Amino acid sequence: MATTEHRTGTVHPEGAIVYRLARPGDEEAVAAIDGSFTTDTIFEVTFTKDGFTMRSVRLDTPIHKVFPDDEPEDESDEEDADDERTVVAVDGDDICGFVVTEYNPWNRRLTVAEIEVAPTHRGRGVGRALMNHALEHAAERGAGHVWLEVTNVNAPAIRAYQRMGFAFCGLDTSLYEGTESAGETALYMRRSCS
């Protein structure tokens, strides 16, 4: 049987995985989660005179994407603890997934900064449960919407987000320039909280 440990420390039955706020000492296990994926489909973005079109395209040869560690560690402790939250999914003694959220009061946006599920736990509802924790954080903070960014080559995640009620709301062709992901397009998705 799994449980969810809320801010109060109360544990509620849910299934075989425990969901709890990240604790000091969880960083190494969170960093060790393999967020790579393999897909035979991408979302191809084509630019037109008046904007762009996007379509799902099947690849002749599947690609395996390993996310580079392009982001420097943020040593700042100036953020409001209620505005940032990391929830981890724990199976036995192992962290098998996590979601990092950040609330921006100025536009009432909760950003899913990062969400990953270990390959051994994909397809078992862990990602959906983690996203539900993000949505709970959004409700607690009074967010108007939840927003995330995903690369156009991560079709499995895009489809999962769509099933969770997210829709495309924009893109950035330059976000990944100068990184190992150069050439990919950042797609933005949002879900209303109302």
Buried (B, 14 or more C-beta within 10 A) or exposed (E): EBBBBBEEEEBEEBBEBBBBBBEEEBEEBBEEBEBEBEBEBBBBBEEEEEEEEBEEEEEEEEEEBEBEEEEEEEEEEEEEEEBBBBBBBBBEEEBBBBBBBBBEEEEBBBBBBBBBBBBEBBEBBBBEBBBBBBBBBBEEBEBBBBBBBBBBBBBBBBBBBEEBEBEBEEBEBEBBEEEEBEEBBBBBBBBEBE
